[in-house]
Amino acid sequence: MPTTINHTLTALKKYWGYDSFLNLQQEAIECVLENRDSIVVLPTGGGKSICFQAPALQMEGMAVVVSPLISLMKDQVDSLVFNGISAKSLNSSLGMDEQWEIEQEMLSGKLKILYVSPERLVTSTFRDLLKRANVSFFAIDEAHCISAWGHDFRPEYKALGSLKKIFPNTAVHAYTATATKLVRNDIAAALNLSSPEILTGKYDRPNLIYSVKRAVTRMSQVCAVIDR
């Protein structure tokens, strides 16, 4: 039976406890399920990770998520494992034995989600390993790092453009909270995406209020804020 958005909604409830999708999550998830390249721009707190984590559970094989920092990988993996999802990260903090065990899980099909750094993903040894595994799709997190016009450019991300050449039938999805039209176009070109669906969320946050007050009695004002 083909995977549908309803199957993913069931997984959303089972593993995350949510009854419905947030803005643009369903559209982003449909891109993953239909193997169509995409660029998803959602504000912090907009649920970007659900866009690739939830459909990964419904698809055959293992999703590969590219993340720039070990701390980010650990937070994501710890949360997934806590929810009962088979996820691991391969990074330089692991010993050789630990890395070997994860590689065996990749090849055996036990893993659903694997987090790696861009530096590891572009090595020929690791790519040869991925060719032997069943990769469902690639998710590039913090994708603004790809663009020289972005605020956190990482040269290593540029090499990810070769993924579409090595895995031509595997979709690549880019996710970020910050990307102007220029940056989005740069991401699509750098990753060699094929007619990607571009989904951009709204940044209106009615739950956030910004106010400015002149500092008169600075310490007492700061204490008042802390007390509230």
Secondary structure, 3 states (H helix, E strand, C coil): CCCCHHHHHHHHHHHHCCCCCCCCHHHHHHHHHCCCCEEEECCCCCCHHHHHHHHHHHCCCEEEEECCCHHHHHHHHHHHHHCCCCEEEECCCCCHHHHHHHHHHHHHCCCCEEEECHHHHCCHHHHHHHHHCCEEEEEECCHHHHCCCCCCCCHHHHHHHHHHHHCCCCCEEEEECCCCHHHHHHHHHHCCCCCCEEEECCCCCCCCCCCCCCCCCHHHHHHHHHHC
